[in-house]
Amino acid sequence: MMSSDKRCFFALTFADEAKSRLSQERDTLKAHADNGTFTHSENFHLTLEFIGDVASEQLPTLKGLLHELECAPMVLRIDRLGHFNIKGRQLVWLGVAEHPPLMTLQSELRMKLADTPFSPENRSYIPHITLGRHVVLNTRLKALHLEPFTLPVHSIALMESKRVDNKLIYEALEEVLLSP
């Protein structure tokens, strides 16, 4: 990766009130974990598509694509806890209930990316919000009770993932607010 490259992804973002609600779920998970790296409140998002390393001169293409997307305001229903095992480590997430407009948006984004030098990921899309990585629970995940709740989406954004002082930070490079 060249120093001017940015590690990018498209995501839905949430307002502070929604991030507070997500923080409550993260803290509940944390209370049942012996170890893990947990998502900072300001970093909560729902990834639509991971892009990877992008040269600065390629950013206008992705920013333009963001503005081409048609995305009406939406409210997501969070209805389950889940996990992915990645190299023997557990990534724990909140799952989003079936929401056709979200799937349409993600599909539209993938189609638009196919017409650019950026290849969309070749795996099925599972909409989720990461609570923690490398999580070692002291109880079974199924034993943790999640009361379903709703989250209004704040914006759709082209995000950069970077480390600052050894802290993972997600920063919006371009953002389109979703207002009713």
N, C-alpha and C positions, 0 to 999 in steps of 0.2 A: 504494500500500500504506500503510495507516495504521500509525502507530508501534506500536500494540498487536498488530498482525497478526503471525502467525508463519508462516514458509514450511515446510510440512509434507509428509511422505511416510511411507508404511508400509514397513518393511524387516525383513529377517531380519538378525540380528547374530551376531557370532562372539566366542568367548572369546579371551583373550590368546594362547594357544598357536596357534590358527588364524590370528590376525592376524599372528603372527610368520612363519608359513608364507607368507601373502599378501605380507608385506613382502619376503621373499626373491625372489618373482616380480617385484615392483615394482622392486627393486634391479637385477635382471637386465635388465629393460626399460630402466631409467634408464642403464645402462652402454652401451646401444646407441642412445641418443638424444642428439641435439645440443641439443634444447630440449624444454620441456614443464613442466607443473605436475603433480606426482605426488601421489597420495593418501597422506595421513599415516596411519600405522598405526592410530591410534585411530579413524579415519573409515571403515575398511573395513566394508561392508555389502552386502546384496543388496536392491535396491529391489523392492518388490512393487507399489506404486502411488504415483505422485506426485499430491499433492493441490493444492499451490500455497498461496496466501495464505489464512490462516484467522484469523478474529477470535477473540479470547480466549473470548468467550461461546459459540463454536461448538465449542471443544475437547472439552467433555464428550461430545458426540455421537460424535466420532471415538474418544475413549478407550473409550466404551461398546462401540462396534463392534469394537474390538480384542479386548475380552474375550469377544465372541460368537464369534469365529473358533475353529474346531476345528483345532488344529495339534499333531500328535504330534511327538516328537523325530525329527529326520531328519539324515542324513549326505548331503551333496551331493558329486558327483564332478565335479571341475574337469578338463576334457579338451581345451581349446583356447584359443588367443589369437585375439582378433578386434578389429575396430574399427568405429566409426561415423564417417562424415565429417559434421561439423556446421559449416556455413558455411565449408567449405574447410579446416577444422582437424580433426585426428584425435583421437578419444577411443579409447584402447586399453583393452581389457577381457579378463577371464578368463571363458570360457564354461562354463556348467553343462550337464553331460550330461542327456539326457532323464530326468526324474524326475516321474512322474505325481502323487505327493502334493504336490509344489511347485506344479504347474500347477493342481491342484484347489484348493489354498489361495488362489492368486492369483485364480482364477475366482470363488471364493466371496466374496472381498473385493470384487471388481468388482461382483458382484450386490448385495451389501449396500450399497455406495456408491450404487448406482443408486436406492436408496430414501431417499437423503438429499439435501440441497441441493448436495452435492459431486459433480461429474460425473467419472466415471472417464475415463482417457485413452482416446482412440479410435484405438488402434494395437495391432498385435500385440505380445504380450509376449515379449521375448527376455531370459531370465534371465542376468544377468552381474554381475561385480564390477569396478568401474572401477579401473584401475591408474594412468591418467594422462590429462590433458586437454591439448589443444593440443600433442600430441607430434609432434616432428620426428625421425624415425629416421634413423640413418646406415647402416642396412641394411634389407632388406625384412622385413616382419613374418613372412612365411612362413619366413624363414631362422632365426628364433628358435625353439629347440626347447623345447617344454613337456612335461615328464614328467607325465602325469596323476596327480592326487592327490585325496584325500578331505578334506572339511571338515565337521565336526559343526556344526550350527546351535545357537547359544546361546539365542536368544530371538526373539520377534517383537515389534516396537516401533513406536510412533508417534514419529517423529523430527522434530526441528526442524533446519533448515539456517540457519545464521547466520554472519556475519563478526564476529570479535572481533580487534581489533588487526590488521586486514587478513588474518587467517587464517580459512579456512573450517572451521567446526566443526559436527559433527552431534551433537545431544544428544537422548537418549531422553526424551520427555515422559511416556510411559507404556510399560511393558514387561511382557511375560508370558514368564517363563522356561520353557524347554522341558526338562523333566527326564524321564529314562526311568522 
